[in-house]
């Protein structure tokens, strides 16, 4: 098996690549079972009874993840997606990328005790939960969320600013009203901030609450403002995430249509039947005419 074939299997650059599907499903299954193992290992009885199994399974998992990381690092040197640069620079780009860092962090909790024997093993066990982020290699959900937040960063900044203004004014006024009645629970503005945040986010633990009539009125207003501000933040992210998902779907539809267009134009022309087929596909995928014209121009097809 040559290096480019390994790259194809790891990246899934070919449609209907059985080897890639098997590899992806195996790694996803291994990631999920690792998370389950970390959770079950936190139960003292299970950790004592199945300690050998947990150790064996962890050794197997970290071996696979290490091999995967080294293969991805090595094949990055032959991957043109990392830019027109030297193999070393491409590998460095992969190592410093989101997926590269997650792949490295996935194996560090098991490798660090070898290098630093005095580390707290309980903390390292919990850090193994970071392996769930490896699924981002096979899903665009986190990437879509990042782009959604970045696209609406100004609107989110404004909403967060409003939220903190409400927190500040609410905690200050409540401190002034409740300090005399409850000096132990509303002893300062910083301590009252806890109550304001919990009330604004509609969590309401009930450990701290106003008892004066004016304080309860302020608490009611704070709770109503919390519904508005939290809904504003949620609405901005939800709308942006939906737009990002739609954009990605359109990009995927364009890729599908382009492949069909290139296949039809392989002989240098497009027949009438092929034109009808392409038009039906365009309607099914919801692609605008101007985008079709651009694709035709890109592949050298004259109108």
Secondary structure, 3 states (H helix, E strand, C coil): CCHHHHHHHHHCCCCCCHHHHHHHHHHHHHHHHHHHHHHHHCCHHHHHHCHHHHHHHHHHHHHHHHHHHHHHHHHHHHCHHHCCCCHHHHHHHHHHCHHHHHHHHHHHHHHHHHHCCCCCHHHHHHHHHHHHHHHHHCCCHHHHHHHHHHHCHHHHHHHHHHHHHHHHHHHHHHHHHHCCCCCCCCCCHHHHHHHHHHHHCCCCCCCCCCCCHHHHHHHHHHHHHHHHHHHHHHHHHHHHHHHHHHHHHHHHHHHHHHHHHHHHCCCCCCCHHHHHHHHHHHHHHCCCHHHHHHHHHHCCCCC
